[in-house]
Amino acid sequence: QDSMEIQELTESSVTLITHFAKLIHHEGLMTDMGYNIVEQLCEVDVARPIVVREGLMRILVDWIRSKDPEKVRPAASALRYLISIEDLYMAGWIHSQVVNEGAVNELVKLLRESVGSDVRLAVSQMISALCVAPHTRAAVVEARCVNYLVALLFEHSSPASKQMVQFAASALVQLAAGSMTGGGMGNLESSSSNDQDHVLTEIIDGWAHGSFVQIAIEHKGKLRSIAV
């Protein structure tokens, strides 16, 4: 009984905060505190499915599109929390919503722009997570993300960039594997016969294999394992 009451209270609270955030966003009244509340709400695992169901993801994508650093940073952080949900069933559903809301293209655009290291780390983590399942992996390829992931590998010598490079490397391995197996590229097979080939071409042309060799020589642990 207590558990059910807590669950109902949690759902009501999250729904109320989400609706309030949407209202003040549309009215143009969002403040720094409001952005932080939304970010912290998305950090709570049990709140994430409710937040997505109530349509907050569209607001987060709008914040990223704004190119306003005060909006982009909390939006990228909040999206990272949503995408990183541990429940695999919920993760599949949330990842699909990310694709449906056009978030993948906006995330890739952030890699082309001058954003803070925390935003770049969040984006690389999200793209890595989206490269696991075939349908979301296809969206990453269609967003022409490969070149930007390859470019991140060149930062492997910087200790501050190690985690970001690890996510980029993991994403590239997933993309390459999907390209080679053919069946793991979602709807790309129907869109163009060359879509699968260009993934490996961009990886090779960008000299990612050279970066992987250097990473394997210079690093240890999970990053080295991914490179190998």
Secondary structure, DSSP 8 states (H G I E B T S, - for coil): -HHHHHHHHHHHHHHHHHHHHHHHHHTT---HHHHHHHHHHHHSGGGHHHHHHTTHHHHHHHHHHTT-HHHHHHHHHHHHHHHT-S-HHHHHHHHHHHHHTTHHHHHHHHHHS---HHHHHHHHHHHHHHTSSHHHHHHHHHTT-HHHHHHHHTTTT-GGGHHHHHHHHHHHHHHHHHHHHSTTSTTHHHH-TTHHHHHHHHHHHTTHHHHHHHHHHH--HHHHHHH-
